Amino acid sequence: MPKRLKLTRRFPVAMTNDAYRRLNRFAQEAEITPDEALTFIFEHFNSVTDHENLNHRLRLFKAELPERKA
């Protein structure tokens, strides 16, 4: 029997327009809501990400942060 999907945790999220559009596109393609899409991504984080690529992209993102915040 599958686990019940009970969305009990809510938090304010700020994201870039690009990230917001990508989340909504993923949810639309998967025919689920954006809340369900985020739940899916984080519940299955290790299986939907490539560890080496994630670390590389994270280093690039962190290096760009000061410029992006300016």
ChimeraX commands (.cxc) that place a marker at each C-alpha (Angstrom):
marker #1 position 0.00,0.00,0.00 radius 0.5
marker #1 position 1.51,3.38,-0.99 radius 0.5
marker #1 position 2.23,6.06,1.58 radius 0.5
marker #1 position -0.49,8.67,1.87 radius 0.5
marker #1 position 0.42,12.03,0.34 radius 0.5
marker #1 position -0.34,14.46,3.13 radius 0.5
marker #1 position 1.27,17.85,2.54 radius 0.5
marker #1 position 1.60,19.04,6.13 radius 0.5
marker #1 position 4.76,21.14,5.96 radius 0.5
marker #1 position 4.54,24.58,4.42 radius 0.5
marker #1 position 7.29,27.15,4.11 radius 0.5
marker #1 position 7.77,30.34,2.12 radius 0.5
marker #1 position 10.04,29.79,-0.84 radius 0.5
marker #1 position 11.84,32.40,-2.90 radius 0.5
marker #1 position 13.26,31.35,-6.26 radius 0.5
marker #1 position 14.36,32.87,-9.52 radius 0.5
marker #1 position 11.94,33.22,-12.40 radius 0.5
marker #1 position 13.91,30.54,-14.28 radius 0.5
marker #1 position 13.62,28.09,-11.37 radius 0.5
marker #1 position 9.92,28.83,-10.97 radius 0.5
marker #1 position 9.24,28.28,-14.67 radius 0.5
marker #1 position 11.26,25.05,-14.65 radius 0.5
marker #1 position 9.38,23.74,-11.61 radius 0.5
marker #1 position 6.04,24.52,-13.23 radius 0.5
marker #1 position 7.11,22.98,-16.54 radius 0.5
marker #1 position 8.22,19.79,-14.77 radius 0.5
marker #1 position 4.94,19.63,-12.83 radius 0.5
marker #1 position 2.90,20.21,-15.96 radius 0.5
marker #1 position 4.79,17.54,-17.94 radius 0.5
marker #1 position 4.36,15.09,-15.05 radius 0.5
marker #1 position 0.68,16.08,-14.69 radius 0.5
marker #1 position 1.07,16.93,-11.00 radius 0.5
marker #1 position 0.95,20.16,-8.99 radius 0.5
marker #1 position 4.10,22.16,-8.20 radius 0.5
marker #1 position 3.74,21.12,-4.53 radius 0.5
marker #1 position 3.65,17.47,-5.56 radius 0.5
marker #1 position 6.62,18.02,-7.88 radius 0.5
marker #1 position 8.76,19.46,-5.06 radius 0.5
marker #1 position 7.68,16.62,-2.78 radius 0.5
marker #1 position 8.67,14.07,-5.42 radius 0.5
marker #1 position 12.05,15.68,-6.08 radius 0.5
marker #1 position 13.03,15.85,-2.41 radius 0.5
marker #1 position 11.63,12.45,-1.42 radius 0.5
marker #1 position 13.67,10.88,-4.26 radius 0.5
marker #1 position 16.58,13.32,-4.24 radius 0.5
marker #1 position 19.39,10.75,-4.30 radius 0.5
marker #1 position 17.89,8.78,-7.17 radius 0.5
marker #1 position 17.01,11.79,-9.36 radius 0.5
marker #1 position 20.38,13.53,-9.07 radius 0.5
marker #1 position 23.83,12.57,-10.22 radius 0.5
marker #1 position 26.11,13.10,-7.21 radius 0.5
marker #1 position 29.17,14.24,-9.20 radius 0.5
marker #1 position 27.17,16.56,-11.42 radius 0.5
marker #1 position 25.29,17.95,-8.41 radius 0.5
marker #1 position 28.52,18.82,-6.59 radius 0.5
marker #1 position 29.97,20.44,-9.71 radius 0.5
marker #1 position 26.83,22.50,-10.39 radius 0.5
marker #1 position 26.62,23.51,-6.72 radius 0.5
marker #1 position 30.22,24.80,-6.77 radius 0.5
marker #1 position 29.45,26.84,-9.91 radius 0.5
marker #1 position 26.24,28.20,-8.38 radius 0.5
marker #1 position 28.01,29.19,-5.15 radius 0.5
marker #1 position 30.78,30.91,-7.12 radius 0.5
marker #1 position 28.18,32.97,-9.00 radius 0.5
marker #1 position 26.11,33.90,-5.94 radius 0.5
marker #1 position 27.85,37.18,-5.04 radius 0.5
marker #1 position 27.37,38.49,-8.59 radius 0.5
marker #1 position 23.76,37.30,-8.74 radius 0.5
marker #1 position 22.93,38.98,-5.43 radius 0.5
marker #1 position 24.35,42.34,-6.53 radius 0.5
marker link #1:1,2 radius 0.2
marker link #1:2,3 radius 0.2
marker link #1:3,4 radius 0.2
marker link #1:4,5 radius 0.2
marker link #1:5,6 radius 0.2
marker link #1:6,7 radius 0.2
marker link #1:7,8 radius 0.2
marker link #1:8,9 radius 0.2
marker link #1:9,10 radius 0.2
marker link #1:10,11 radius 0.2
marker link #1:11,12 radius 0.2
marker link #1:12,13 radius 0.2
marker link #1:13,14 radius 0.2
marker link #1:14,15 radius 0.2
marker link #1:15,16 radius 0.2
marker link #1:16,17 radius 0.2
marker link #1:17,18 radius 0.2
marker link #1:18,19 radius 0.2
marker link #1:19,20 radius 0.2
marker link #1:20,21 radius 0.2
marker link #1:21,22 radius 0.2
marker link #1:22,23 radius 0.2
marker link #1:23,24 radius 0.2
marker link #1:24,25 radius 0.2
marker link #1:25,26 radius 0.2
marker link #1:26,27 radius 0.2
marker link #1:27,28 radius 0.2
marker link #1:28,29 radius 0.2
marker link #1:29,30 radius 0.2
marker link #1:30,31 radius 0.2
marker link #1:31,32 radius 0.2
marker link #1:32,33 radius 0.2
marker link #1:33,34 radius 0.2
marker link #1:34,35 radius 0.2
marker link #1:35,36 radius 0.2
marker link #1:36,37 radius 0.2
marker link #1:37,38 radius 0.2
marker link #1:38,39 radius 0.2
marker link #1:39,40 radius 0.2
marker link #1:40,41 radius 0.2
marker link #1:41,42 radius 0.2
marker link #1:42,43 radius 0.2
marker link #1:43,44 radius 0.2
marker link #1:44,45 radius 0.2
marker link #1:45,46 radius 0.2
marker link #1:46,47 radius 0.2
marker link #1:47,48 radius 0.2
marker link #1:48,49 radius 0.2
marker link #1:49,50 radius 0.2
marker link #1:50,51 radius 0.2
marker link #1:51,52 radius 0.2
marker link #1:52,53 radius 0.2
marker link #1:53,54 radius 0.2
marker link #1:54,55 radius 0.2
marker link #1:55,56 radius 0.2
marker link #1:56,57 radius 0.2
marker link #1:57,58 radius 0.2
marker link #1:58,59 radius 0.2
marker link #1:59,60 radius 0.2
marker link #1:60,61 radius 0.2
marker link #1:61,62 radius 0.2
marker link #1:62,63 radius 0.2
marker link #1:63,64 radius 0.2
marker link #1:64,65 radius 0.2
marker link #1:65,66 radius 0.2
marker link #1:66,67 radius 0.2
marker link #1:67,68 radius 0.2
marker link #1:68,69 radius 0.2
marker link #1:69,70 radius 0.2
view
